[in-house]
Amino acid sequence: MRFAAEVAHQMGLVPLLWLGVLAVHGQRRSPLWWALAITLGVSWLADTAAHWISPWLVSAVYPIAQTLVLGMVLIPAALLWRFLVAVAITTGLALALAGTWRPELLIHTVCWTGILVMAWPYREIRGATVWTFGMGWIAWVVFATLPTFATWGVYQGMRALGLGVFCWAAAPHRVRV
């Protein structure tokens, strides 16, 4: 279990490392790709923080950070404040529900749906976001409501699939690794 958890932890770095490999091979990617890679890398920071901070708090906060990272790149400045207000209201509501049944479900749902909506117009990153934040959300909800090793494994498998789709889509000119 510990090994599997560590693999899941380190998976969050894969998109950033992959873009680095592409760059070394002369294939530069737009800030859109880097923003999504950083967004996906937030999970690595969250897993690291969960070693010292309440895992519940980390689980409630990291989707907000993911959404804000991508939102700062994809949302026009004139609309960004509305988005920030929506995220703040959701966060406040979830924190007010702390101690009740799974309030972080609200945060994950709003944030990951926001990521899907923001990324949808960008065909190049659509697949990775659908697998990671759409199908991944479904797997996460199942895990959050029925936390077993099997449901955790399905969720991590969905994350891995999303990261694989990211790497495949980011490298239309295939690189020998």
C-alpha positions in Angstrom: 0.0 0.0 0.0 2.8 2.4 0.9 4.5 1.9 -2.4 1.3 2.4 -4.3 0.6 5.6 -2.4 4.1 6.9 -3.2 3.6 6.1 -6.9 0.3 8.0 -6.8 2.0 10.9 -5.0 4.9 11.2 -7.6 2.5 10.8 -10.6 1.6 14.5 -10.2 5.0 15.5 -11.5 4.7 13.5 -14.8 3.2 16.3 -16.9 5.9 18.8 -15.9 8.7 16.3 -16.4 7.2 15.3 -19.8 7.1 18.9 -21.0 10.7 19.2 -19.9 11.7 16.1 -21.9 9.9 17.6 -24.9 11.7 20.9 -24.5 15.1 19.1 -24.3 14.2 17.5 -27.7 13.4 20.9 -29.2 9.6 20.7 -28.9 8.4 23.8 -27.1 4.8 23.9 -25.9 2.5 26.9 -25.4 1.7 28.3 -21.9 -1.6 26.5 -22.2 0.2 23.2 -21.8 2.4 24.4 -19.0 -0.6 25.8 -17.1 -2.3 22.4 -17.3 0.9 20.7 -16.3 1.2 23.0 -13.3 -2.5 22.4 -12.5 -1.9 18.7 -12.5 1.2 19.2 -10.5 -0.8 20.8 -7.7 -1.8 17.3 -6.7 1.9 16.5 -6.0 2.1 19.5 -3.7 -1.1 18.4 -2.0 0.1 14.9 -1.4 3.4 16.3 0.0 1.5 18.7 2.3 -0.7 15.9 3.5 2.3 14.4 5.3 2.2 17.4 7.7 -1.2 19.0 7.4 -4.7 17.5 7.9 -5.5 15.4 4.8 -9.1 16.6 4.9 -7.9 20.2 4.7 -5.5 19.4 1.9 -8.3 17.6 0.0 -10.5 20.6 0.4 -7.9 23.1 -0.7 -6.0 21.6 -3.6 -8.9 21.6 -6.1 -9.2 25.4 -5.5 -5.5 25.8 -6.2 -5.8 23.8 -9.4 -8.8 25.8 -10.6 -7.1 29.1 -9.8 -3.9 28.2 -11.7 -5.8 27.2 -14.8 -8.3 30.1 -14.4 -5.6 32.7 -14.3 -4.4 31.5 -17.7 -7.7 30.8 -19.4 -10.2 33.3 -18.1 -10.1 36.8 -19.4 -9.1 39.3 -16.7 -12.5 41.1 -16.9 -14.3 37.8 -15.9 -11.7 36.5 -13.5 -13.2 38.4 -10.5 -16.6 36.6 -11.0 -14.8 33.3 -11.1 -12.9 34.1 -7.9 -16.1 35.1 -6.1 -17.8 31.8 -7.1 -14.8 29.8 -5.8 -14.7 31.8 -2.6 -18.4 31.3 -2.0 -18.0 27.5 -2.6 -15.1 27.4 -0.3 -16.9 29.3 2.4 -19.9 27.0 2.1 -17.8 23.9 2.3 -15.9 25.1 5.3 -19.1 26.0 7.0 -20.2 22.4 6.4 -17.0 21.1 8.0 -17.8 18.2 10.3 -20.8 17.2 8.3 -20.9 14.5 5.7 -18.2 15.1 3.0 -18.3 18.8 2.3 -15.2 18.6 0.2 -17.4 16.9 -2.4 -18.9 20.3 -3.1 -15.4 21.9 -3.6 -14.2 19.1 -5.9 -17.4 19.2 -7.9 -17.4 23.0 -8.5 -13.7 23.3 -9.1 -13.2 20.3 -11.4 -16.4 21.2 -13.3 -14.9 24.7 -13.6 -11.7 23.2 -15.0 -13.7 21.2 -17.6 -15.7 24.3 -18.6 -12.6 26.4 -18.9 -10.6 23.9 -20.9 -13.3 22.7 -23.2 -12.7 25.3 -25.9 -9.1 24.2 -26.2 -9.2 21.0 -28.2 -5.6 20.2 -27.6 -6.1 19.8 -23.8 -9.7 18.7 -23.8 -9.0 15.0 -23.7 -6.6 15.2 -20.7 -9.0 17.4 -18.8 -12.0 15.2 -19.5 -10.2 12.1 -18.3 -8.5 13.7 -15.3 -11.2 16.1 -14.1 -14.3 14.6 -15.6 -14.0 10.8 -15.3 -11.5 11.4 -12.5 -14.2 13.3 -10.6 -16.6 10.4 -10.9 -13.9 8.0 -9.6 -13.0 10.4 -6.8 -16.7 10.7 -5.7 -16.9 7.0 -5.5 -13.7 6.8 -3.5 -14.7 9.7 -1.2 -18.1 8.1 -0.4 -16.8 4.5 -0.2 -13.1 4.7 0.8 -11.5 1.3 0.1 -8.2 0.3 -1.5 -10.1 -0.8 -4.6 -12.0 2.6 -5.1 -8.7 4.5 -4.4 -7.0 2.3 -7.0 -9.7 3.1 -9.6 -9.4 6.8 -8.8 -5.6 6.6 -9.2 -5.9 4.6 -12.3 -8.2 7.3 -13.8 -5.6 9.9 -12.8 -2.9 7.9 -14.5 -5.0 7.5 -17.6 -5.5 11.3 -17.7 -1.8 11.9 -17.3 -1.1 9.5 -20.1 -3.6 11.3 -22.4 -1.8 14.5 -21.4 1.6 13.2 -22.4 0.3 11.7 -25.6 -1.6 14.8 -26.7 1.4 17.1 -25.8 3.7 15.3 -28.1 2.2 15.2 -31.6 5.8 14.7 -32.9 6.6 11.6 -31.0 9.9 11.7 -29.0 12.0 8.6 -28.4 12.6 8.4 -24.7 
